[in-house]
Structure formats: C-alpha cells, structure tokens
C-alpha cells in the first residue's frame, strides 16, 4: 500500500491529513480515552492500514510495515 501525506510541523495538521485526505477513504474504528483507531483504505491499490492516534504519537500499521511517529510537539 502506498500511503502519502505531507508531514507538517503541527501535530493537529497531521491528524487532519489522516482523517480527511482525498487520497484514501478513512473510517473511525474505535475511540477510547487517549486513543483513536482509524482504518484507511486506498482504493487504487486495494489495500488498507490501521492508524492509532494518541496525544503525542501516531502508529501506522500495514500488512507489510509498522511506522511510529512519536514525540511530536503540539504547536
């Protein structure tokens, strides 16, 4: 799967890109205290990723990889 989003300096903007990108379809799977889990589906590639959003980090899991963006300051 090819996930593309522009890394911006502000954490809320990264979350906004994940939640509202025109590049993929986003659905909220679960909202718990301190964590939001979303699934993004890329129709062009027929694949998906699960993203866990925390207060100071984002974890992206695909069938082939796992990426952790952490210690991002809220600006």
N, CA, C and O atoms as a DFTB+ gen file, in Angstrom:
300 C
 N C O
     1  1       0.846      -1.178       0.000
     2  2       0.000       0.000       0.000
     3  2       0.886       1.234       0.000
     4  3       1.945       1.244       0.627
     5  1       0.478       2.216      -0.664
     6  2       1.235       3.453      -0.711
     7  2       0.469       4.527       0.055
     8  3      -0.598       4.971      -0.367
     9  1       1.029       4.931       1.177
    10  2       0.405       5.971       1.998
    11  2       1.220       7.229       1.828
    12  3       2.426       7.238       2.074
    13  1       0.569       8.279       1.411
    14  2       1.267       9.542       1.230
    15  2       0.515      10.638       1.964
    16  3      -0.682      10.832       1.751
    17  1       1.205      11.335       2.809
    18  2       0.665      12.545       3.381
    19  2       1.827      13.454       3.711
    20  3       2.941      12.999       3.970
    21  1       1.559      14.703       3.697
    22  2       2.609      15.676       3.937
    23  2       2.809      15.838       5.434
    24  3       1.870      16.171       6.157
    25  1       4.030      15.605       5.902
    26  2       4.351      15.804       7.309
    27  2       4.488      17.300       7.538
    28  3       5.320      17.970       6.926
    29  1       3.672      17.794       8.413
    30  2       3.685      19.220       8.723
    31  2       4.219      19.401      10.127
    32  3       4.313      18.439      10.889
    33  1       4.564      20.609      10.469
    34  2       5.148      20.848      11.784
    35  2       4.148      20.718      12.920
    36  3       4.534      20.416      14.049
    37  1       2.884      20.937      12.644
    38  2       1.897      20.927      13.714
    39  2       1.150      19.599      13.748
    40  3       0.609      19.143      12.740
    41  1       1.134      18.997      14.918
    42  2       0.509      17.695      15.119
    43  2      -0.962      17.670      14.684
    44  3      -1.374      16.715      14.025
    45  1      -1.765      18.680      15.025
    46  2      -3.172      18.665      14.581
    47  2      -3.327      18.627      13.058
    48  3      -4.302      18.071      12.552
    49  1      -2.390      19.202      12.333
    50  2      -2.450      19.181      10.877
    51  2      -2.156      17.788      10.319
    52  3      -2.714      17.399       9.293
    53  1      -1.292      17.047      10.983
    54  2      -1.015      15.667      10.572
    55  2      -2.274      14.833      10.758
    56  3      -2.641      14.052       9.880
    57  1      -2.930      14.996      11.889
    58  2      -4.163      14.263      12.157
    59  2      -5.241      14.655      11.144
    60  3      -5.968      13.795      10.648
    61  1      -5.342      15.924      10.844
    62  2      -6.316      16.400       9.849
    63  2      -6.077      15.735       8.489
    64  3      -7.026      15.332       7.817
    65  1      -4.825      15.623       8.093
    66  2      -4.485      14.980       6.813
    67  2      -4.890      13.508       6.818
    68  3      -5.415      13.007       5.824
    69  1      -4.652      12.819       7.921
    70  2      -5.034      11.407       8.028
    71  2      -6.551      11.262       7.945
    72  3      -7.061      10.409       7.220
    73  1      -7.258      12.091       8.683
    74  2      -8.711      11.954       8.797
    75  2      -9.478      12.434       7.564
    76  3     -10.590      11.968       7.314
    77  1      -8.900      13.361       6.790
    78  2      -9.662      13.985       5.709
    79  2      -8.946      14.034       4.368
    80  3      -9.213      14.928       3.565
    81  1      -8.057      13.111       4.110
    82  2      -7.330      13.113       2.852
    83  2      -8.208      12.643       1.697
    84  3      -9.050      11.760       1.861
    85  1      -8.002      13.238       0.539
    86  2      -8.687      12.787      -0.669
    87  2      -7.985      11.572      -1.276
    88  3      -8.492      10.972      -2.224
    89  1      -6.822      11.207      -0.735
    90  2      -6.025      10.109      -1.279
    91  2      -6.523       8.734      -0.844
    92  3      -6.190       7.730      -1.475
    93  1      -7.315       8.675       0.224
    94  2      -7.830       7.411       0.727
    95  2      -9.149       7.629       1.443
    96  3      -9.552       8.762       1.707
    97  1      -9.808       6.539       1.748
    98  2     -11.069       6.545       2.466
    99  2     -10.761       6.256       3.934
   100  3     -10.081       5.276       4.239
   101  1     -11.250       7.095       4.843
   102  2     -10.968       6.952       6.269
   103  2     -12.235       6.594       7.021
   104  3     -13.291       7.184       6.790
   105  1     -12.130       5.622       7.924
   106  2     -13.255       5.318       8.812
   107  2     -12.730       5.144      10.233
   108  3     -11.707       4.498      10.458
   109  1     -13.448       5.732      11.188
   110  2     -13.078       5.617      12.595
   111  2     -13.562       4.262      13.085
   112  3     -14.749       3.943      13.014
   113  1     -12.623       3.476      13.580
   114  2     -12.932       2.129      14.042
   115  2     -13.289       2.132      15.527
   116  3     -14.202       1.427      15.958
   117  1     -12.544       2.947      16.318
   118  2     -12.738       2.933      17.763
   119  2     -12.203       4.225      18.369
   120  3     -11.151       4.722      17.964
   121  1     -12.924       4.757      19.327
   122  2     -12.459       5.922      20.069
   123  2     -12.496       5.581      21.549
   124  3     -13.567       5.399      22.129
   125  1     -11.327       5.497      22.148
   126  2     -11.193       5.242      23.577
   127  2     -10.477       6.428      24.199
   128  3      -9.916       7.260      23.486
   129  1     -10.492       6.508      25.483
   130  2      -9.806       7.594      26.172
   131  2      -8.321       7.593      25.811
   132  3      -7.591       6.661      26.148
   133  1      -7.886       8.639      25.127
   134  2      -6.476       8.754      24.786
   135  2      -6.051       8.099      23.480
   136  3      -4.892       8.224      23.082
   137  1      -6.964       7.400      22.801
   138  2      -6.590       6.734      21.550
   139  2      -7.769       6.712      20.573
   140  3      -8.900       6.390      20.938
   141  1      -7.468       7.063      19.331
   142  2      -8.436       6.926      18.254
   143  2      -7.838       5.984      17.227
   144  3      -6.720       6.197      16.756
   145  1      -8.578       4.947      16.880
   146  2      -8.123       3.988      15.886
   147  2      -8.939       4.197      14.619
   148  3     -10.169       4.161      14.643
   149  1      -8.235       4.417      13.510
   150  2      -8.899       4.594      12.223
   151  2      -8.328       3.608      11.222
   152  3      -7.197       3.143      11.361
   153  1      -9.123       3.299      10.216
   154  2      -8.681       2.449       9.120
   155  2      -8.757       3.297       7.863
   156  3      -9.770       3.941       7.585
   157  1      -7.656       3.284       7.104
   158  2      -7.673       3.981       5.820
   159  2      -7.575       2.938       4.718
   160  3      -6.820       1.970       4.813
   161  1      -8.360       3.163       3.670
   162  2      -8.385       2.243       2.534
   163  2      -7.997       2.987       1.270
   164  3      -8.568       4.024       0.931
   165  1      -7.031       2.443       0.600
   166  2      -6.572       3.007      -0.662
   167  2      -7.207       2.198      -1.787
   168  3      -6.782       1.078      -2.073
   169  1      -8.217       2.765      -2.417
   170  2      -8.946       2.054      -3.468
   171  2      -8.074       1.766      -4.681
   172  3      -8.247       0.739      -5.337
   173  1      -7.142       2.658      -4.985
   174  2      -6.280       2.470      -6.160
   175  2      -5.380       1.243      -6.011
   176  3      -5.081       0.573      -7.000
   177  1      -4.945       0.943      -4.784
   178  2      -4.045      -0.185      -4.553
   179  2      -4.741      -1.380      -3.914
   180  3      -4.133      -2.438      -3.748
   181  1      -6.024      -1.218      -3.551
   182  2      -6.772      -2.322      -2.952
   183  2      -6.205      -2.781      -1.629
   184  3      -6.186      -3.980      -1.349
   185  1      -5.740      -1.851      -0.803
   186  2      -5.160      -2.226       0.478
   187  2      -5.586      -1.239       1.560
   188  3      -6.230      -0.226       1.287
   189  1      -5.208      -1.563       2.797
   190  2      -5.594      -0.708       3.906
   191  2      -4.514      -0.668       4.977
   192  3      -3.589      -1.480       4.988
   193  1      -4.656       0.301       5.877
   194  2      -3.754       0.435       7.016
   195  2      -4.588       0.816       8.232
   196  3      -5.641       1.442       8.111
   197  1      -4.101       0.429       9.397
   198  2      -4.721       0.824      10.655
   199  2      -3.826       1.863      11.304
   200  3      -2.611       1.686      11.387
   201  1      -4.431       2.943      11.762
   202  2      -3.674       4.035      12.376
   203  2      -4.221       4.279      13.770
   204  3      -5.423       4.465      13.958
   205  1      -3.319       4.274      14.746
   206  2      -3.692       4.606      16.120
   207  2      -3.142       5.993      16.433
   208  3      -1.940       6.237      16.324
   209  1      -4.029       6.884      16.818
   210  2      -3.654       8.264      17.098
   211  2      -3.740       8.483      18.603
   212  3      -4.791       8.291      19.215
   213  1      -2.623       8.887      19.185
   214  2      -2.526       9.195      20.612
   215  2      -2.239      10.688      20.769
   216  3      -2.104      11.395      19.770
   217  1      -2.146      11.170      21.991
   218  2      -1.909      12.594      22.243
   219  2      -0.585      13.083      21.663
   220  3      -0.503      14.215      21.185
   221  1       0.448      12.249      21.699
   222  2       1.768      12.690      21.226
   223  2       2.410      11.737      20.225
   224  3       3.599      11.859      19.930
   225  1       1.635      10.791      19.699
   226  2       2.219       9.877      18.724
   227  2       1.144       9.317      17.799
   228  3      -0.052       9.356      18.089
   229  1       1.624       8.798      16.677
   230  2       0.769       8.151      15.694
   231  2       1.465       6.859      15.284
   232  3       2.654       6.865      14.965
   233  1       0.722       5.750      15.293
   234  2       1.283       4.466      14.874
   235  2       0.503       3.975      13.662
   236  3      -0.721       3.856      13.703
   237  1       1.224       3.694      12.587
   238  2       0.614       3.243      11.341
   239  2       1.041       1.800      11.094
   240  3       2.233       1.493      11.081
   241  1       0.067       0.920      10.899
   242  2       0.343      -0.496      10.649
   243  2      -0.278      -0.906       9.325
   244  3      -1.465      -0.684       9.084
   245  1       0.542      -1.509       8.468
   246  2       0.045      -2.104       7.233
   247  2       0.376      -3.595       7.281
   248  3       0.973      -4.071       8.246
   249  1      -0.004      -4.310       6.261
   250  2       0.324      -5.725       6.204
   251  2       1.834      -5.951       6.096
   252  3       2.336      -7.018       6.447
   253  1       2.552      -4.933       5.607
   254  2       3.991      -5.086       5.357
   255  2       4.883      -4.274       6.278
   256  3       6.088      -4.517       6.336
   257  1       4.324      -3.324       6.991
   258  2       5.195      -2.461       7.784
   259  2       4.478      -1.861       8.979
   260  3       3.257      -1.943       9.108
   261  1       5.275      -1.255       9.848
   262  2       4.770      -0.561      11.018
   263  2       5.612       0.697      11.192
   264  3       6.839       0.618      11.243
   265  1       4.962       1.860      11.282
   266  2       5.657       3.140      11.411
   267  2       5.146       3.837      12.649
   268  3       3.940       3.886      12.888
   269  1       6.051       4.372      13.433
   270  2       5.676       5.114      14.633
   271  2       6.232       6.525      14.542
   272  3       7.444       6.721      14.457
   273  1       5.345       7.498      14.559
   274  2       5.741       8.909      14.638
   275  2       5.508       9.311      16.084
   276  3       4.370       9.314      16.552
   277  1       6.559       9.644      16.785
   278  2       6.385       9.939      18.206
   279  2       7.119      11.182      18.636
   280  3       7.940      11.732      17.903
   281  1       6.807      11.613      19.836
   282  2       7.408      12.806      20.428
   283  2       7.228      14.028      19.548
   284  3       8.132      14.847      19.387
   285  1       6.060      14.122      18.996
   286  2       5.740      15.264      18.175
   287  2       5.128      16.326      19.071
   288  3       4.137      16.074      19.757
   289  1       5.704      17.485      19.063
   290  2       5.203      18.567      19.907
   291  2       3.944      19.159      19.303
   292  3       3.861      19.361      18.092
   293  1       2.961      19.437      20.155
   294  2       1.806      20.222      19.713
   295  2       2.243      21.655      19.634
   296  3       2.744      22.209      20.612
   297  1       2.065      22.256      18.501
   298  2       2.461      23.655      18.336
   299  2       1.247      24.483      18.040
   300  3       1.356      25.697      17.864
